[in-house]
Amino acid sequence: MSHCSMRISPTLASLLALVCFSLPACSTHREEHHHEAHKILATTPQSKAITLTQEYVCQIHSQRHIQVRALEMGYLEAIKVKEGQPVKQEDLLFTVKPILYSSKLDAEKAEVELAQLEYAYTEKLHQDKVVSKNEVKLLEAKLAKAKAKMNIAAAELDFATVKAPFDGIIDRLQLQQGSLVQEGEVLTTLSDNSVMWVYFNVPEARYLEYMAELNQHKDELQVELVLADHTKFSQAGKIGAIEADFNNQTGNIKFRADFPNPDRLLRHGQTGTVLISRVQHDAVVIPQRAVFEVLAKQYVYVVDKDDVAHQREITVQDELEDIYVLKSGLGVDEKIVLEGIRQIRDGDKVEYEDRHAEQVAANLKYHAE
């Protein structure tokens, strides 16, 4: 019976030796990697005074914006203003040459003159005891009636003179000089831009928050306006009014913020963004990266005194750029997992590196004030 012997070539022997030599090193590397992967960072929540800002798209309106109309029919005799011109109250804007009322006023003036002559003549006859006192009173009443008709005709004719009812800025002129103007036809619009009314829609939840904090933090409320070029308007505003009814379709209610406009930079019809800011004292804040979601709920891992991580639900009140402001769920003395939350599970005993809350906050984009 023959025996077969296996010969191992020198090359194969070298390869096997190399593999055997490298196996402990690979195993050690995996163990080091596994140990490094479970190393986590922990920190504590902070209690700070922070500024909370809410943004709302808005529409800008003049506090008074009216259509200037012709009160009588006639020819547009004169235009006393230019487009974009500032005017003062009672400044003459337009004159309309009415077709009927000018002649009517002349006729009424003639009636007054006739009644005046009759009255004067009858008064003289009464002094000469030719006519009775009743005759004089009758003609006196006739004169008063003629004057009243003349005043009405003068008022109707005065409607042909269009004056500014308040200080403002003239908009586009709708008609040219010499045009036939119909009664009630729009000649231009007039805007009072000294104060601008800025309207924006507020969700019901935000409205309730605002009303709840109005009495306590009214003086701390800041209202600002960001314009279309992303610059802030120089004047601060204030909440001027809140509409009476909610929009049932959107669940919003309309707010109005009032902004002084001394340089007349703002014009009727502009758009922008309203910023409403308030300071919340003793707010509990944590970094966003310490939070994870499960079924639309938000959680953190809380590390107890035995270094065991426990999953805990939190309630977020406000979200800033990289921090959450908490409504409930954590105390400022509790330790939470900052990094490595995907590497652990509820109930795991963990090794961690502790980071001070101030050190963590210094590396955030948003710094609590």
Order of alpha helices (4+ residues) and beta strands (2+ residues): alpha-beta-beta-beta-beta-beta-alpha-alpha-beta-beta-beta-beta-alpha-beta-beta-beta-beta-beta-beta-beta-beta-beta-beta-alpha
